Every structure is written in structure tokens, then in C-alpha cells.
Amino acid sequence: MKKKKRHVTLNARNRAEVLYEDSQVIAVNKPAGILTVPIPGMKSANMQEALDLYLEPQKRRAQTVHRIDRYTSGVVLFAKSTRARTRLMEQFRNHQPARIYLALVRGVPDPPEGELVHYMKRIKDGFRNVIVPEEDPDGTQARLLYRVVEPFRDTSLVEVALDTGLKNQIRVQLAEIGHPTVGDRHYASDEQEEKLIDRQALHASRLEFHHPATGEIVGLEAEMPKDFKRLITYYRNR
């Protein structure tokens, strides 16, 4: 018998599927447009507060382990205890979890797979990250591996394995090599013309980590949302 899916209610329009839950952790497939954590002074829907309500019967609260961008969909992991959070955050600090994303980008990267290493820093203008020279004292190294999964005529579906986890890292690095994420108006002004999706086409598709209590490997996968699927179908069939 197929197990019934569980969901966390975010607002009248959005629910997040629970991908995994036990006494120590909970992971969800976050919809695009939903914050991972609340922003002071804003009343926007966010996963952490929604999970706090979901966990009330258990007398638990959701504790943040990592984040993904507001307009990125996919796997987000939370801890249910301080001990679990500490152990999981240590894994993320040491770049141990496998974090796999799918991105639809402009053009087809050449070579079709490789490693990107840049240095990035945050600037106040537009609250964005920018690429800087390695010798910049404010720069932080950003590393990822990419692989073209499916090339189309003028776009391609790319799988990204994130090593470091800087804010907007994938979007910034892909744009830097001339392959901005489709729909990413923040880092590619030409994407204002993209009418088929109103966000960056980026999805956190898989996450693999060591369970904070047992040490066993937990692998999770989040289904692509409908807007991402429609976009891929359009560009595949052009």
C-alpha cells in the first residue's frame, strides 16, 4: 500500500511536502517564493514558522540547519533538537552533505562538465554577491561541480553539486561563466524578458547527510515543481 504523503501548510496557496521526519530531524520540499526562515519586520510565509505550528503537538520547534533562496524550490532540512542541530551544522560547515541542484541555464556550458572556483563577496548595492579577485581580503572561496544533463537548442538542464554554500552561489557562478539561470532577474537583466517563469529556474533536488543520532546516511529527493517542469518541456520542444 502506497504511503500517504504528509504536508505542512504555509498559506492558502502553498503546502510543503514532508520528505522525511523522525524524532531528530524533519525535511521538506520547499515551494519557490517561500522564505526558509522569517525576516525581522516581515510577515511573509516561511518554512520555519510553518514547521513550528506543524510540530506543536510534538512539543518541538524547528531549528534551522541550512537555507535555500526564497525563490529556489527543493529540499530543506531542519533539526528538532539543539543536539541534532549542532551535529548537522558541523556537517554543513565541513561541506560534508551532498547537495545537488538542477538549474536551467542559458546556452550550453563547454566543457559539459567541470569544476567552478571563484571568490565572492557581498555588496550593499542590490544586496548581491559579486565575483572578486582571489586576493580580495573580503572574498570567500566558492566551489561547485556542474554537469550538463540535457542540452537544448539555446538552453540546457544542468546538475550542480554544491561544495561551499554561499548565498546565491550557484546563480552567481553560472552567470559569471556566461550561462545565467533562466528567469534570474537579479543576476541577469536580460531575464526580465523571460515570461514562462517568474523566478530563477533552480531546484534543490537532492540532499544526503549523516543522521545526527545514528550516523547512518540519509538520502532525500524532492520532485521538481510544475513551473520548472513546464519550462523544461517548453525549451526541450522548441
FIVEXDREN-988298 format. One line per field, with one value per residue (C-alpha): residue number from 1; residue in one letter; chain; x, y, z. Coordinates in nm, 3 decimals, decimal comma. Example, Ala and Ser with C-alpha at 12.3 -4.5 7.8 and 13.67 -1.06 7.14 Angstrom:
2
nr = 1  2 .
rest = A  S .
kette = A  A .
east = 1,230  1,367 .
north = -0,450  -0,106 .
up = 0,780  0,714 .
***
This chain:
238
nr = 1  2  3  4  5  6  7  8  9  10  11  12  13  14  15  16  17  18  19  20  21  22  23  24  25  26  27  28  29  30  31  32  33  34  35  36  37  38  39  40  41  42  43  44  45  46  47  48  49  50  51  52  53  54  55  56  57  58  59  60  61  62  63  64  65  66  67  68  69  70  71  72  73  74  75  76  77  78  79  80  81  82  83  84  85  86  87  88  89  90  91  92  93  94  95  96  97  98  99  100  101  102  103  104  105  106  107  108  109  110  111  112  113  114  115  116  117  118  119  120  121  122  123  124  125  126  127  128  129  130  131  132  133  134  135  136  137  138  139  140  141  142  143  144  145  146  147  148  149  150  151  152  153  154  155  156  157  158  159  160  161  162  163  164  165  166  167  168  169  170  171  172  173  174  175  176  177  178  179  180  181  182  183  184  185  186  187  188  189  190  191  192  193  194  195  196  197  198  199  200  201  202  203  204  205  206  207  208  209  210  211  212  213  214  215  216  217  218  219  220  221  222  223  224  225  226  227  228  229  230  231  232  233  234  235  236  237  238 .
rest = M  K  K  K  K  R  H  V  T  L  N  A  R  N  R  A  E  V  L  Y  E  D  S  Q  V  I  A  V  N  K  P  A  G  I  L  T  V  P  I  P  G  M  K  S  A  N  M  Q  E  A  L  D  L  Y  L  E  P  Q  K  R  R  A  Q  T  V  H  R  I  D  R  Y  T  S  G  V  V  L  F  A  K  S  T  R  A  R  T  R  L  M  E  Q  F  R  N  H  Q  P  A  R  I  Y  L  A  L  V  R  G  V  P  D  P  P  E  G  E  L  V  H  Y  M  K  R  I  K  D  G  F  R  N  V  I  V  P  E  E  D  P  D  G  T  Q  A  R  L  L  Y  R  V  V  E  P  F  R  D  T  S  L  V  E  V  A  L  D  T  G  L  K  N  Q  I  R  V  Q  L  A  E  I  G  H  P  T  V  G  D  R  H  Y  A  S  D  E  Q  E  E  K  L  I  D  R  Q  A  L  H  A  S  R  L  E  F  H  H  P  A  T  G  E  I  V  G  L  E  A  E  M  P  K  D  F  K  R  L  I  T  Y  Y  R  N  R .
kette = A  A  A  A  A  A  A  A  A  A  A  A  A  A  A  A  A  A  A  A  A  A  A  A  A  A  A  A  A  A  A  A  A  A  A  A  A  A  A  A  A  A  A  A  A  A  A  A  A  A  A  A  A  A  A  A  A  A  A  A  A  A  A  A  A  A  A  A  A  A  A  A  A  A  A  A  A  A  A  A  A  A  A  A  A  A  A  A  A  A  A  A  A  A  A  A  A  A  A  A  A  A  A  A  A  A  A  A  A  A  A  A  A  A  A  A  A  A  A  A  A  A  A  A  A  A  A  A  A  A  A  A  A  A  A  A  A  A  A  A  A  A  A  A  A  A  A  A  A  A  A  A  A  A  A  A  A  A  A  A  A  A  A  A  A  A  A  A  A  A  A  A  A  A  A  A  A  A  A  A  A  A  A  A  A  A  A  A  A  A  A  A  A  A  A  A  A  A  A  A  A  A  A  A  A  A  A  A  A  A  A  A  A  A  A  A  A  A  A  A  A  A  A  A  A  A  A  A  A  A  A  A  A  A  A  A  A  A .
east = 0,000  0,137  0,222  0,015  0,216  0,224  0,229  0,298  0,053  0,224  -0,063  -0,384  -0,193  0,110  0,193  0,531  0,563  0,734  1,014  1,149  1,070  1,178  1,241  1,553  1,503  1,243  1,300  1,056  1,027  1,002  0,795  0,951  0,852  0,857  1,131  1,331  1,336  1,150  1,292  1,251  0,974  0,826  0,512  0,591  0,524  0,831  0,916  1,045  0,729  0,506  0,702  0,675  0,297  0,321  0,541  0,331  0,162  0,509  0,615  0,906  1,028  1,205  1,572  1,745  2,033  2,081  1,885  1,796  1,694  1,336  1,270  1,454  1,247  1,355  1,495  1,542  1,645  1,558  1,654  1,412  1,665  1,966  2,196  2,078  2,117  2,472  2,577  2,412  2,554  2,900  2,848  2,746  3,041  3,271  3,095  3,004  2,640  2,585  2,372  2,252  2,063  1,905  1,927  1,801  2,063  2,109  2,331  2,524  2,834  3,157  3,307  2,985  3,111  3,369  3,451  3,396  3,608  3,555  3,586  3,275  3,178  2,854  2,795  2,524  2,421  2,126  2,227  2,404  2,718  2,978  3,291  3,616  3,988  4,135  4,350  4,050  4,057  3,677  3,641  3,531  3,602  3,302  3,327  3,087  3,081  2,846  2,729  2,508  2,220  2,035  2,132  1,859  1,882  1,968  1,939  2,044  1,946  2,247  2,309  2,514  2,689  2,741  3,058  3,063  2,726  2,744  2,432  2,320  2,641  2,511  2,337  2,643  2,894  2,684  2,623  2,996  3,076  2,810  2,529  2,285  1,995  1,677  1,445  1,714  1,636  1,864  2,188  2,098  1,897  1,803  1,593  1,332  1,213  1,150  0,772  0,743  0,868  0,868  1,171  1,515  1,488  1,679  1,570  1,743  1,673  1,874  2,032  2,241  2,364  2,463  2,183  2,276  2,183  2,269  2,535  2,359  2,342  2,002  1,934  1,638  1,499  1,249  1,029  1,056  0,765  0,520  0,661  1,008  0,871  0,672  0,978  1,193  0,924  0,899  1,272  1,308  1,044  1,144 .
north = 0,000  0,341  0,560  0,878  1,197  1,448  1,824  2,139  2,424  2,754  2,974  2,949  2,867  2,669  2,346  2,182  1,805  1,635  1,428  1,276  1,300  1,125  1,227  1,428  1,589  1,695  1,771  1,933  2,019  2,398  2,572  2,865  3,204  3,086  3,202  2,936  3,145  3,460  3,805  4,054  4,301  4,091  3,879  3,668  3,294  3,096  2,732  2,768  2,923  2,686  2,391  2,531  2,507  2,160  2,041  2,192  1,859  1,709  2,000  2,061  2,359  2,365  2,459  2,591  2,387  2,545  2,763  2,788  3,109  3,231  3,175  2,843  2,529  2,199  2,012  2,197  2,022  2,128  1,982  1,910  1,939  2,153  1,850  1,741  2,096  2,124  1,796  1,877  2,228  2,086  1,866  2,167  2,374  2,091  2,066  1,702  1,680  1,611  1,899  1,850  2,117  2,131  2,454  2,552  2,787  2,991  2,824  2,500  2,506  2,395  2,170  1,987  1,912  2,061  2,250  2,620  2,801  3,172  3,423  3,612  3,891  4,061  4,421  4,656  4,764  4,536  4,308  4,078  3,868  3,951  3,779  3,935  3,857  3,586  3,842  4,049  4,036  4,032  3,746  3,395  3,092  2,940  2,590  2,370  2,088  2,100  1,855  1,914  1,667  1,760  2,023  2,204  2,448  2,759  2,642  2,335  2,145  2,137  1,939  2,120  1,960  2,238  2,224  2,556  2,713  3,090  3,299  3,290  3,098  2,881  3,172  3,397  3,139  3,023  3,382  3,454  3,188  3,321  3,079  3,262  3,073  3,118  3,365  3,505  3,876  3,962  3,849  3,872  4,177  4,012  3,763  4,037  3,917  3,560  3,522  3,149  3,153  3,432  3,316  3,163  2,810  2,649  2,348  2,178  1,826  1,601  1,611  1,344  1,373  1,163  1,124  1,322  1,037  0,717  0,834  0,649  0,815  0,965  1,045  1,263  1,369  1,646  1,637  1,933  2,177  2,226  2,561  2,410  2,106  2,326  2,538  2,236  2,093  2,423  2,455  2,085  2,111  2,443 .
up = 0,000  -0,102  0,195  0,215  0,172  0,455  0,401  0,602  0,534  0,453  0,337  0,136  -0,184  -0,071  0,109  0,155  0,126  0,420  0,268  0,590  0,959  1,276  1,636  1,546  1,205  0,951  0,583  0,340  -0,028  -0,001  -0,269  -0,454  -0,314  0,047  0,284  0,468  0,787  0,891  0,821  1,109  1,033  0,751  0,771  0,465  0,484  0,586  0,647  1,000  1,146  0,948  1,085  1,439  1,404  1,248  1,538  1,818  1,903  1,949  2,172  1,937  1,737  1,401  1,430  1,119  0,980  0,636  0,393  0,026  -0,150  -0,128  -0,500  -0,515  -0,456  -0,306  -0,008  0,320  0,640  0,997  1,332  1,616  1,898  1,983  1,983  1,638  1,506  1,639  1,478  1,146  1,131  1,186  0,880  0,671  0,796  0,685  0,345  0,410  0,295  -0,074  -0,207  -0,564  -0,758  -1,101  -1,300  -1,642  -1,785  -2,099  -2,357  -2,316  -2,094  -2,262  -2,139  -2,049  -1,700  -1,471  -1,152  -1,091  -0,833  -0,775  -0,493  -0,390  -0,156  -0,057  -0,162  -0,036  -0,384  -0,452  -0,162  -0,402  -0,419  -0,679  -0,811  -0,689  -0,740  -0,519  -0,341  -0,230  0,153  0,166  -0,081  0,017  -0,197  -0,379  -0,529  -0,720  -0,975  -1,271  -1,537  -1,839  -1,803  -2,122  -2,380  -2,573  -2,863  -2,662  -2,301  -2,104  -1,793  -1,561  -1,243  -0,981  -0,682  -0,431  -0,222  -0,039  0,032  -0,012  -0,067  -0,432  -0,512  -0,797  -0,966  -0,939  -1,061  -1,355  -1,461  -1,436  -1,698  -1,933  -1,850  -1,622  -1,472  -1,675  -1,502  -1,269  -1,298  -1,007  -1,171  -1,541  -1,652  -1,983  -1,788  -1,744  -2,086  -1,968  -1,939  -1,875  -1,517  -1,259  -1,064  -1,116  -1,257  -0,971  -0,765  -0,471  -0,592  -0,359  -0,015  0,154  0,513  0,813  1,064  1,378  1,613  1,427  1,183  0,902  0,560  0,480  0,114  0,016  -0,320  -0,396  -0,705  -0,940  -0,915  -1,201  -1,319  -1,357  -1,543  -1,782  -1,853  -1,935  -2,162  -2,350  -2,415  -2,494  -2,766  -2,924 .
***
